[in-house]
Amino acid sequence: MTSSTTPRHRRAEVRGGASPRTRSLLAVAVALGIVVSTLATTGALAAWTVRTDGTVSVAVAEPEVTLSGGAVDALHPGAARTVDVALHNGGAVAYSVTAVTADVTSRSDGCSASVLSVAALPPLPSADPTTTVAVPVEVSMADSAEAACQGATFDIVVHVDGRFG
């Protein structure tokens, strides 16, 4: 009977509590289950996350700024006259003038364009959308202008630099 009692006693130990080896295997199995479960969940989330690259076209509005000017009368050596150049902002955003320059050409023989100087008078204006403002420009003739400049005609091309916003 002794031999039959011993195996039963061992079975009772195994059923009543887990051996250290069984506990270790159980712990590894639970840890492995957590890792597999985490990987499966992460994999499922990654399947729903999609990244793609593409091209977006952006159209930038063309500036709608125009200039027009008038004539300068009664200019003579040593004199300066102001002419208002009209700046029209046809755009949807305000436009601020930052610089004004000019190119002068003479249409008369014997009178050099270098006898004229052109400069914007401060302050430089800003034009709200769909408005017209005056850009005052001073045109002056040098004291040293030749006699051939009497009755001369000049073309003045005004350049306005500015920024929107």
C-alpha positions in Angstrom: 0.0 0.0 0.0 2.8 2.3 0.5 3.5 2.4 -3.2 0.0 3.2 -4.1 -0.2 6.1 -1.4 2.8 7.9 -2.7 1.6 8.5 -6.2 -1.8 9.6 -4.9 -0.1 12.0 -2.5 1.9 13.5 -5.5 -1.2 13.9 -7.5 -2.8 15.8 -4.6 0.2 18.1 -4.5 0.0 18.9 -8.1 -3.8 19.5 -8.0 -3.7 21.5 -4.8 -1.0 24.0 -5.8 1.3 24.4 -8.8 4.9 23.4 -8.6 7.6 26.0 -9.1 8.2 24.8 -12.7 4.5 24.9 -13.5 4.3 28.5 -12.1 7.2 29.6 -14.2 5.7 28.1 -17.4 2.4 29.7 -16.5 4.1 33.1 -16.1 5.9 32.8 -19.4 2.7 31.8 -21.1 0.8 34.8 -19.6 3.7 37.2 -20.6 3.8 35.7 -24.1 0.0 36.1 -24.4 0.3 39.8 -23.4 3.1 40.4 -26.0 1.2 38.6 -28.7 -2.0 40.4 -27.8 -0.1 43.8 -27.8 1.4 43.0 -31.2 -1.9 41.9 -32.6 -3.6 45.2 -31.4 -0.7 47.3 -32.7 -0.8 45.5 -36.0 -4.6 46.2 -36.2 -4.1 49.9 -35.4 -1.3 50.2 -38.0 -3.6 48.6 -40.6 -6.0 51.5 -40.1 -3.3 54.2 -40.3 -2.5 55.2 -43.9 0.0 57.8 -45.0 0.3 58.9 -48.5 2.1 61.7 -50.4 0.5 63.9 -53.0 0.8 67.2 -54.8 -1.4 70.2 -54.0 -1.8 73.0 -56.5 -2.0 76.5 -55.1 -3.0 79.4 -57.3 -1.6 82.8 -56.2 -3.5 85.8 -57.3 -1.8 88.1 -59.8 -1.2 91.6 -58.5 -3.8 94.0 -59.9 -1.9 97.2 -59.4 -1.9 99.8 -62.2 -0.4 103.2 -62.6 -1.4 106.2 -64.6 -0.1 109.8 -64.6 -0.5 113.2 -66.0 1.7 115.8 -67.6 4.1 118.2 -66.0 3.7 121.7 -67.3 5.9 124.9 -66.9 9.1 123.0 -66.1 12.3 125.1 -66.6 15.9 124.9 -65.4 16.1 125.0 -61.6 12.3 124.3 -61.2 10.5 121.4 -59.6 6.9 120.3 -60.2 4.8 117.7 -58.5 2.6 115.3 -60.5 0.3 112.8 -58.9 0.7 109.3 -60.3 -2.5 107.4 -59.7 -2.0 103.9 -58.2 -5.1 101.7 -58.5 -5.2 98.5 -56.4 -7.8 96.2 -58.0 -6.8 93.3 -55.8 -8.5 91.9 -52.7 -5.6 92.7 -50.4 -4.1 96.1 -49.3 -0.9 97.2 -51.1 1.8 99.3 -49.5 4.2 101.3 -51.7 7.8 100.7 -50.5 9.8 102.4 -53.2 9.4 104.6 -56.3 11.9 104.8 -59.1 11.7 106.3 -62.6 13.4 105.9 -66.0 13.5 109.2 -68.0 14.0 109.3 -71.8 14.2 112.4 -73.9 12.3 112.7 -77.2 14.0 115.9 -78.2 17.4 116.1 -80.0 20.1 118.0 -78.1 18.4 117.7 -74.7 19.7 114.9 -72.5 17.4 113.0 -70.2 20.0 113.4 -67.4 18.8 117.0 -66.8 15.6 115.7 -65.2 15.4 114.0 -61.8 12.4 112.2 -60.5 11.7 111.3 -56.8 8.7 110.2 -54.8 7.6 112.5 -52.0 7.1 111.0 -48.6 5.1 109.5 -47.1 4.7 106.6 -49.4 1.0 105.6 -49.6 -0.9 102.4 -49.0 -3.9 101.4 -51.1 -6.8 99.4 -49.7 -8.4 96.8 -51.9 -10.2 98.3 -55.0 -9.1 101.8 -54.3 -7.0 104.4 -56.1 -4.4 106.6 -54.2 -2.1 109.3 -55.4 1.6 108.8 -55.3 3.1 112.3 -55.4 6.2 112.4 -57.6 8.5 115.4 -57.9 10.1 116.1 -61.3 12.9 118.7 -61.4 15.1 120.1 -64.1 18.8 120.8 -63.4 20.0 124.4 -63.5 22.5 123.3 -66.1 19.9 122.3 -68.7 20.9 123.2 -72.2 19.0 125.8 -74.3 17.9 122.9 -76.5 15.7 121.7 -73.7 13.3 124.5 -74.2 10.0 122.9 -75.4 11.5 119.4 -75.0 9.4 116.4 -74.4 10.3 113.7 -72.0 8.9 110.3 -71.3 9.0 109.2 -67.7 8.3 105.6 -66.8 7.5 105.3 -63.1 8.2 102.0 -61.3 6.5 101.3 -58.0 7.6 98.6 -55.6 5.4 97.4 -52.8 4.0 94.6 -50.8 0.6 93.1 -50.2 -0.9 92.6 -46.8 
